[in-house]
Amino acid sequence: MPPEHKTSIRPRVLVADDHQMLVDALKGILEPRCEVVGMVTDGRELLEAAAKLQPDIIVLDIAMPQLNGLDAARHLKPTMPKVKFVFMTMNEDPDLVGVAFRAGASAFLLKRAAAFELMEAVEKVLKGGSYVTPSAAEGQAKISLREPRAREHVAEPTPRQREVIQLLAEGRSMKEVASILQITKRTVAAHKYAVMDLLQIKTNADLVQYAIKRRIISI
């Protein structure tokens, strides 16, 4: 017999945001139409919860501690190809729309959007469509969504290196990073200095600035 949750009529939604008040508010908005099966507050909790709960939709913030929403989606998409990612963010940079869709988004909303927009986005993605907050979809962002511009041919860290960069840029020690990622301090150091060499940067401050510029962390 299949698991009980597979027989649920309402779509199963997992919510990920590091602001508890917003998580609670999102649950209240979603529950009349959806079954909110979990709420998490950082990207690593999201990876664990998604694998365990197998939601139909993940509503997630882009800027989350430990692992940002974009990289979390990149982790999950290969093993959960049917899940729909609904990104929410306070960042109004229109280029971020294209970045989110390349990471696997089905919808992109600004956090200042009205509650009905979230439900409209959910309805559209459940039918196989996509949704972008109108104010974020103007001009260049529309072009990025339909025909993403060719990315610059620049050196890029590996996914594991991006994880190390985020944790270090958040102020964690190499020992803490090693514990979170379950690797050795020596491996953390190897990743850090490999990235610094790849990017030709010299200081920790430069590493933090790179993480902000590439949206690995936010301020």
BAFI-3210 file (N, C-alpha, C; in Angstrom, 3 decimals, decimal comma, padded with zeros to 6 digits):
// residues 219
n [1|2|3|4|5|6|7|8|9|10|11|12|13|14|15|16|17|18|19|20|21|22|23|24|25|26|27|28|29|30|31|32|33|34|35|36|37|38|39|40|41|42|43|44|45|46|47|48|49|50|51|52|53|54|55|56|57|58|59|60|61|62|63|64|65|66|67|68|69|70|71|72|73|74|75|76|77|78|79|80|81|82|83|84|85|86|87|88|89|90|91|92|93|94|95|96|97|98|99|100|101|102|103|104|105|106|107|108|109|110|111|112|113|114|115|116|117|118|119|120|121|122|123|124|125|126|127|128|129|130|131|132|133|134|135|136|137|138|139|140|141|142|143|144|145|146|147|148|149|150|151|152|153|154|155|156|157|158|159|160|161|162|163|164|165|166|167|168|169|170|171|172|173|174|175|176|177|178|179|180|181|182|183|184|185|186|187|188|189|190|191|192|193|194|195|196|197|198|199|200|201|202|203|204|205|206|207|208|209|210|211|212|213|214|215|216|217|218|219]
n.u [000,856|000,618|002,356|000,535|000,452|000,506|-002,051|-003,309|-005,494|-005,019|-002,286|001,025|003,010|006,149|007,664|010,235|012,080|014,018|012,817|010,710|008,165|007,277|007,199|005,120|003,044|002,936|002,144|-000,475|-001,624|-001,406|-002,669|-005,557|-005,784|-003,705|-001,695|000,364|003,239|005,631|007,934|010,798|013,925|016,432|018,779|019,992|018,413|016,256|017,087|017,162|014,509|013,019|013,817|012,791|010,027|008,996|007,606|005,138|005,393|007,806|008,071|010,245|012,753|015,253|017,555|018,975|020,347|023,311|022,803|021,988|018,836|018,916|021,122|020,254|018,010|019,312|020,651|018,492|016,915|017,912|017,325|014,695|012,867|010,233|009,300|008,016|009,430|008,887|010,062|010,714|011,574|013,247|014,846|015,040|016,350|016,145|017,539|017,751|015,574|016,001|018,222|017,066|015,221|016,938|018,004|015,993|013,456|009,863|008,252|008,457|008,468|008,187|008,638|007,020|004,744|001,200|-000,961|-002,722|-001,254|000,618|-000,996|-002,029|000,309|000,895|-001,325|-000,864|001,641|001,016|-000,488|001,381|002,460|004,167|005,150|005,708|006,205|004,609|005,925|008,546|008,983|009,368|010,743|014,100|014,122|012,026|013,061|015,234|013,977|012,678|014,663|017,462|020,334|023,582|025,892|028,655|031,950|033,465|035,565|034,245|033,344|033,034|029,990|030,364|032,439|031,098|029,353|031,172|032,225|029,907|029,388|031,780|031,759|029,600|030,693|031,511|033,800|036,597|036,496|033,814|032,581|033,580|032,300|029,564|029,462|030,428|033,087|036,720|038,765|041,037|040,178|038,251|039,925|041,422|039,475|038,794|041,199|041,647|039,520|040,115|042,475|041,531|039,824|041,502|041,779|042,720|042,171|040,089|038,024|037,697|036,703|034,234|032,995|032,872|031,075|028,755|028,361|027,921|025,580|025,627|025,553|023,552|023,103]
n.v [-001,187|002,235|005,059|006,950|009,741|010,069|009,834|012,109|014,795|017,529|019,589|018,966|020,983|022,358|024,702|027,101|029,372|031,820|033,508|033,311|034,431|035,048|032,511|031,374|033,052|032,446|029,803|030,137|031,400|029,467|027,091|026,801|025,850|024,087|021,404|021,995|020,520|020,763|023,004|024,887|026,517|026,980|026,364|023,828|022,320|022,277|020,577|018,087|017,853|017,934|015,589|013,710|014,321|014,607|016,721|018,321|020,937|023,434|026,230|028,785|030,897|032,944|033,963|032,319|031,037|028,949|027,349|028,744|029,499|029,180|027,465|025,311|024,488|023,714|021,486|019,790|019,448|017,490|014,994|015,247|015,766|016,461|018,258|021,484|024,632|027,520|030,543|033,105|036,456|039,368|040,795|042,966|042,927|042,643|040,823|038,613|037,024|035,473|034,019|032,517|030,938|029,437|027,929|026,225|027,178|027,447|029,490|032,965|035,323|038,538|039,420|041,423|041,113|040,694|038,543|037,033|036,685|034,698|032,415|032,437|031,930|029,352|027,915|028,147|026,850|024,277|023,488|023,177|025,500|028,716|031,449|034,890|037,616|040,543|043,120|042,338|041,230|042,928|044,459|043,725|041,424|039,847|039,075|037,613|035,432|034,114|033,860|033,274|035,260|034,740|033,460|035,018|033,998|033,016|032,060|029,570|028,453|025,061|023,224|022,234|023,866|026,318|025,924|025,852|028,444|029,984|029,303|030,076|032,804|033,594|033,793|031,567|029,310|027,329|024,859|024,692|024,740|022,361|020,543|020,979|020,282|017,773|017,040|017,114|019,541|020,072|019,559|021,563|023,814|023,328|023,617|026,316|027,736|026,883|028,069|030,774|030,952|030,274|032,434|034,481|036,074|037,626|038,024|037,374|039,201|039,876|037,461|037,366|039,565|038,582|036,467|037,877|039,352|037,308|036,307|034,269|034,646|037,021|040,472]
n.w [000,000|-000,846|000,707|003,165|002,747|000,023|-000,864|-000,301|-001,036|-001,127|-002,223|-001,081|000,907|001,667|003,728|003,784|005,498|007,181|008,966|011,526|012,027|009,471|008,346|009,835|008,989|006,251|006,391|007,337|005,130|003,140|004,039|003,711|001,112|000,721|002,144|004,661|005,268|006,569|008,213|007,976|008,919|007,829|005,117|005,209|006,909|005,238|003,108|004,430|005,375|002,990|001,676|003,429|003,673|001,106|-000,496|-002,662|-003,415|-002,737|-000,841|-000,619|000,854|-000,696|000,569|003,001|006,074|006,428|004,090|001,091|-000,585|-003,398|-003,889|-002,382|-003,842|-006,188|-005,224|-004,628|-006,937|-008,897|-007,656|-006,988|-009,253|-009,876|-008,014|-007,198|-007,094|-005,324|-005,139|-002,760|-002,022|-000,653|-002,208|-004,862|-007,266|-010,678|-012,287|-010,717|-011,084|-013,431|-012,522|-010,464|-011,889|-013,468|-011,486|-010,941|-010,355|-010,248|-009,704|-008,806|-006,342|-004,836|-001,433|-000,546|-001,947|-002,410|-000,465|-002,065|-004,363|-003,818|-003,625|-006,195|-007,611|-006,662|-007,633|-010,389|-010,781|-010,018|-012,145|-014,030|-014,977|-014,759|-012,594|-012,060|-009,950|-011,000|-010,835|-010,687|-013,054|-015,109|-018,062|-018,462|-016,893|-017,902|-020,357|-019,459|-018,308|-020,470|-022,448|-021,281|-020,722|-022,080|-019,848|-018,231|-019,077|-016,613|-013,854|-011,752|-008,528|-007,279|-006,401|-003,719|-002,859|-002,905|-000,767|001,362|001,149|001,757|004,458|005,746|005,100|006,561|009,004|010,416|012,024|010,772|012,010|012,786|010,259|009,215|010,908|010,299|007,572|007,691|007,144|007,132|008,931|007,485|004,892|004,595|004,704|002,410|000,407|000,812|000,226|-002,333|-003,677|-003,254|-004,670|-007,228|-007,751|-007,497|-005,205|-002,095|000,649|003,589|003,721|001,044|000,173|001,437|000,198|-002,415|-002,004|-001,383|-003,736|-005,600|-004,697|-002,822|-000,142|001,692|002,585]
ca.u [000,000|001,458|002,295|-000,732|000,463|000,318|-003,479|-003,841|-006,041|-004,353|-000,852|001,860|003,918|007,185|008,004|011,587|012,435|014,652|012,034|009,632|006,868|006,863|006,844|003,773|002,103|002,809|001,326|-001,866|-002,085|-001,414|-003,400|-006,894|-005,689|-002,608|-001,305|001,727|003,762|006,829|008,441|012,203|014,459|017,695|018,884|020,366|017,183|015,416|017,526|016,739|013,047|012,501|014,044|011,919|008,599|008,614|006,509|004,856|005,843|008,627|008,073|011,516|013,456|016,554|018,603|018,838|021,634|023,926|022,739|020,980|017,752|019,310|021,949|019,419|017,222|020,223|020,891|017,300|016,268|018,236|016,701|013,265|012,596|008,837|008,952|007,885|010,058|008,323|011,015|010,285|012,749|013,127|015,785|014,290|017,209|015,412|018,348|017,616|014,523|016,643|019,067|016,183|014,649|017,998|018,214|014,882|012,212|008,614|007,641|009,327|007,653|008,762|007,957|006,006|003,579|-000,025|-001,166|-003,384|-000,259|001,203|-001,941|-002,074|001,522|000,731|-002,285|-000,248|002,700|000,374|-000,987|002,509|002,888|005,125|004,634|006,673|005,595|004,653|006,929|009,869|009,047|009,451|011,963|015,182|013,801|011,217|013,982|016,044|013,152|012,405|015,918|018,517|021,530|024,770|026,627|030,039|032,862|034,325|035,830|033,160|033,588|032,176|028,926|030,916|033,181|030,107|028,889|032,236|032,260|028,784|029,546|032,874|031,329|028,655|031,465|031,805|035,196|036,824|036,034|032,346|032,260|033,879|031,253|028,307|029,558|030,928|034,374|037,796|039,234|042,007|039,423|037,690|041,011|041,775|038,441|038,897|042,353|041,455|038,626|040,839|043,407|040,731|039,247|042,601|041,515|043,779|041,763|038,756|037,063|037,441|035,872|032,875|032,466|032,532|029,862|027,626|028,180|027,395|024,324|025,803|024,954|022,980|023,285]
ca.v [000,000|003,439|005,877|007,663|011,097|010,085|009,851|013,416|015,576|018,827|019,513|019,000|022,117|022,561|026,127|027,329|030,790|031,964|034,411|032,467|035,099|034,906|031,104|031,200|033,751|031,672|028,630|030,565|031,700|028,266|025,931|026,534|025,172|023,125|020,777|022,390|019,315|021,060|024,378|024,882|027,875|027,164|025,549|022,435|021,683|022,084|019,373|016,915|017,775|017,628|014,163|012,927|014,623|014,502|017,648|018,657|022,314|024,024|027,683|029,022|032,165|032,831|034,233|031,530|030,667|027,648|027,036|029,641|028,823|028,828|026,260|024,217|024,008|023,001|020,186|018,950|019,241|016,224|013,839|015,511|016,545|016,889|019,261|022,846|025,595|028,867|031,388|034,399|037,224|040,814|041,373|043,395|042,898|041,887|039,718|037,465|036,163|034,505|033,150|031,592|029,952|028,508|027,042|025,279|027,805|027,472|030,791|033,942|036,383|039,433|039,225|042,460|040,795|040,402|037,129|036,338|036,346|033,400|031,367|032,423|031,249|027,926|027,352|028,070|025,831|022,968|023,182|023,072|026,799|029,449|032,729|035,890|038,860|041,484|044,180|041,748|040,649|043,991|044,715|042,770|040,170|039,048|038,490|036,614|034,249|033,401|033,603|033,714|035,742|033,908|033,824|035,351|032,871|033,321|030,918|029,329|027,395|023,884|023,305|022,058|025,084|027,347|025,660|026,282|029,906|030,565|029,119|030,940|034,192|033,844|033,977|030,317|028,879|026,130|023,710|024,656|024,358|020,934|019,799|021,098|019,564|016,431|016,834|017,496|020,928|020,137|019,644|022,909|024,733|023,079|024,247|027,773|028,291|026,602|029,114|032,039|030,883|030,293|033,762|035,441|036,989|037,465|038,159|036,899|040,244|039,706|036,261|037,768|040,412|037,695|035,726|038,802|039,691|036,145|035,937|033,090|035,151|038,352|041,366]
ca.w [000,000|-000,888|001,917|003,331|002,234|-001,422|-001,179|000,075|-002,141|-001,156|-002,490|000,117|000,803|002,668|003,786|004,295|005,648|008,492|009,802|012,024|011,867|008,079|008,163|010,394|008,119|005,022|006,699|007,397|003,771|002,307|004,546|003,170|-000,187|000,727|003,397|005,017|005,922|007,324|008,199|008,387|008,993|007,119|003,916|005,485|007,388|004,061|002,400|005,198|005,420|001,656|001,415|004,308|003,522|-000,299|-000,806|-004,059|-003,602|-001,687|-000,813|000,069|000,753|-001,352|001,551|004,222|006,648|006,224|002,667|000,523|-001,290|-004,761|-003,854|-001,876|-004,980|-007,087|-004,603|-004,591|-008,237|-009,573|-007,010|-006,857|-010,467|-009,982|-007,010|-007,699|-006,197|-005,323|-004,433|-002,251|-001,645|-000,497|-003,176|-006,040|-008,450|-011,700|-012,813|-009,838|-011,632|-014,301|-011,700|-009,760|-012,816|-013,849|-010,339|-010,868|-009,898|-011,001|-009,420|-008,150|-005,754|-003,848|-000,156|-000,339|-002,769|-001,667|-000,168|-003,160|-005,372|-003,475|-004,002|-007,659|-008,044|-006,350|-008,589|-011,718|-010,860|-009,926|-013,486|-014,935|-015,455|-013,952|-012,141|-011,596|-009,491|-012,125|-010,703|-010,872|-014,394|-016,108|-018,825|-018,633|-016,235|-018,816|-021,335|-018,762|-018,069|-021,720|-023,146|-020,382|-021,384|-021,920|-018,652|-018,467|-018,924|-015,479|-012,979|-010,810|-007,551|-007,324|-005,398|-002,378|-002,538|-002,596|000,596|002,267|001,080|002,482|005,897|006,194|004,968|007,654|010,227|011,118|012,011|009,962|012,794|012,680|008,877|009,096|011,612|009,553|006,297|008,002|006,493|008,039|008,857|006,393|003,641|004,561|004,344|001,011|-000,414|000,956|-000,484|-003,756|-004,178|-003,266|-005,786|-008,445|-007,944|-007,366|-004,096|-001,104|002,044|003,967|003,358|-000,386|000,033|001,833|-000,871|-003,536|-001,630|-001,496|-005,157|-006,313|-004,030|-001,991|001,090|001,503|003,728]
c.u [000,893|001,341|001,038|-000,717|000,255|-001,143|-004,106|-004,320|-005,307|-002,867|-000,062|002,927|004,886|007,615|009,379|011,897|013,002|013,955|010,755|008,268|006,357|006,457|005,422|002,714|001,873|001,960|-000,151|-002,451|-002,304|-002,422|-004,825|-006,872|-004,696|-002,442|000,150|002,329|005,027|007,220|009,861|012,769|015,863|017,810|019,237|019,193|016,263|015,801|017,027|015,226|012,464|012,660|013,089|010,445|008,089|007,438|006,292|005,406|006,739|008,579|009,289|012,062|014,766|017,679|018,317|020,213|022,014|023,918|021,639|019,966|018,111|020,130|021,182|018,587|018,096|020,562|019,698|016,757|016,634|017,535|015,193|012,801|011,171|008,453|008,938|008,479|009,429|009,243|010,360|011,517|012,399|013,990|015,048|015,155|016,524|016,212|018,203|016,523|015,137|017,506|018,203|015,615|015,709|018,311|017,059|013,557|011,048|007,908|008,618|008,454|008,501|007,958|006,908|004,753|002,375|-000,207|-001,795|-002,385|000,377|000,272|-002,086|-000,865|001,406|-000,204|-001,646|000,793|002,123|-000,185|000,143|003,019|003,944|004,524|005,791|005,895|005,716|005,739|008,347|010,069|009,196|010,792|012,907|014,873|012,948|012,101|014,801|015,274|012,945|013,681|017,081|019,765|022,697|025,546|028,077|030,909|033,875|034,509|034,708|033,565|032,649|031,045|029,435|031,694|032,236|029,562|029,907|032,305|031,130|029,002|030,669|032,471|030,311|029,361|031,779|033,289|035,346|036,351|034,522|031,917|032,473|032,784|029,943|028,331|030,056|032,160|035,449|038,133|040,224|041,306|038,777|038,750|041,389|040,769|038,577|040,032|042,319|040,566|039,361|041,852|042,662|040,259|040,286|042,261|042,448|043,302|040,379|037,684|036,702|036,516|034,423|032,238|032,077|031,220|028,623|027,318|027,538|026,135|024,438|025,317|024,347|023,247|021,982]
c.v [001,238|004,221|006,716|009,034|011,170|010,155|011,213|014,184|016,907|018,661|019,698|020,082|022,132|024,024|026,289|028,819|030,959|032,982|033,673|033,109|034,961|033,466|030,853|031,861|032,979|030,428|028,988|030,849|030,419|027,211|025,756|025,725|024,018|022,480|021,155|021,273|019,573|022,514|024,348|026,291|028,029|026,145|024,103|021,657|021,389|020,818|018,112|016,748|017,398|016,144|013,287|013,091|014,522|015,421|017,793|020,040|022,707|025,535|028,090|030,414|031,931|033,002|033,470|031,179|029,224|027,181|027,897|028,866|028,380|027,546|025,065|023,627|023,222|021,619|019,252|018,574|017,917|015,005|014,013|016,334|017,075|017,983|020,648|023,812|026,975|029,736|032,679|035,148|038,693|041,536|041,704|043,496|042,060|040,725|038,456|036,517|035,079|033,527|032,090|030,531|028,981|027,535|026,067|025,856|027,532|028,797|031,655|035,083|037,260|039,301|040,297|042,210|040,481|038,899|036,378|035,943|034,994|032,280|031,287|031,678|029,745|027,267|027,168|026,964|024,424|022,517|023,110|024,387|027,422|030,795|033,611|037,111|039,925|042,546|043,654|041,242|041,680|043,982|043,550|041,430|039,281|038,351|037,392|035,324|033,447|032,966|034,077|034,128|034,797|034,385|034,120|034,115|033,219|032,063|030,784|028,236|026,220|024,048|023,160|023,291|026,236|027,165|026,146|027,804|030,505|030,471|029,982|032,405|034,575|033,974|032,717|029,962|027,650|024,874|023,572|024,227|022,860|020,088|019,817|020,238|018,130|016,086|017,294|018,983|021,096|020,278|021,022|023,906|024,570|023,735|025,772|028,323|027,969|027,662|030,444|032,087|030,981|031,702|034,871|036,525|036,637|037,418|037,578|037,924|040,159|038,510|036,577|038,622|039,585|036,963|036,603|039,078|038,545|035,578|034,611|033,401|036,500|039,183|042,100]
c.w [000,000|000,402|001,958|002,683|000,726|-001,821|-000,846|-001,155|-002,259|-001,453|-001,196|-000,062|001,985|002,592|004,422|004,308|007,050|009,390|010,248|011,846|010,431|007,788|008,660|009,510|006,822|005,245|006,720|006,025|002,974|002,747|004,037|001,869|-000,177|002,107|003,670|005,865|006,733|007,193|008,747|008,267|008,418|005,991|004,167|006,075|006,217|003,311|003,102|005,166|004,070|001,341|002,224|003,958|002,090|-000,661|-002,307|-004,400|-002,435|-001,853|000,010|-000,174|000,009|-000,346|002,837|004,756|006,335|004,776|002,062|-000,323|-002,695|-004,778|-003,305|-003,009|-005,956|-006,545|-004,814|-005,963|-008,904|-008,976|-006,822|-008,057|-010,579|-008,993|-007,648|-006,663|-006,387|-004,474|-003,980|-001,762|-001,429|-001,522|-004,480|-007,294|-009,527|-012,282|-011,975|-010,314|-012,505|-013,540|-011,007|-010,689|-013,320|-012,719|-010,149|-010,437|-010,831|-010,798|-008,640|-007,660|-004,858|-002,557|000,124|-001,179|-001,878|-001,501|-001,343|-004,245|-005,096|-003,895|-005,520|-008,212|-007,823|-007,349|-009,965|-011,795|-010,746|-011,279|-014,519|-015,473|-014,561|-013,575|-011,698|-011,145|-010,580|-012,017|-010,894|-012,291|-015,491|-016,836|-018,949|-018,005|-017,120|-019,839|-020,692|-018,552|-019,338|-022,426|-022,287|-021,145|-021,139|-020,708|-019,000|-018,248|-017,844|-014,645|-011,960|-009,825|-007,764|-006,304|-003,964|-001,941|-002,208|-001,178|001,616|002,314|001,915|003,982|006,461|006,152|006,035|009,004|011,007|011,001|011,116|010,690|012,692|011,281|008,693|009,739|010,829|008,290|006,461|007,154|007,472|007,891|007,715|005,045|003,492|004,105|002,879|000,073|-000,385|000,095|-001,976|-004,394|-004,276|-004,413|-007,116|-008,777|-007,853|-006,343|-002,947|000,344|002,301|003,611|001,879|-000,625|000,387|000,743|-002,094|-003,240|-001,737|-002,970|-005,915|-005,672|-003,281|-000,577|000,761|002,737|004,006]
res [m|p|p|e|h|k|t|s|i|r|p|r|v|l|v|a|d|d|h|q|m|l|v|d|a|l|k|g|i|l|e|p|r|c|e|v|v|g|m|v|t|d|g|r|e|l|l|e|a|a|a|k|l|q|p|d|i|i|v|l|d|i|a|m|p|q|l|n|g|l|d|a|a|r|h|l|k|p|t|m|p|k|v|k|f|v|f|m|t|m|n|e|d|p|d|l|v|g|v|a|f|r|a|g|a|s|a|f|l|l|k|r|a|a|a|f|e|l|m|e|a|v|e|k|v|l|k|g|g|s|y|v|t|p|s|a|a|e|g|q|a|k|i|s|l|r|e|p|r|a|r|e|h|v|a|e|p|t|p|r|q|r|e|v|i|q|l|l|a|e|g|r|s|m|k|e|v|a|s|i|l|q|i|t|k|r|t|v|a|a|h|k|y|a|v|m|d|l|l|q|i|k|t|n|a|d|l|v|q|y|a|i|k|r|r|i|i|s|i]
***
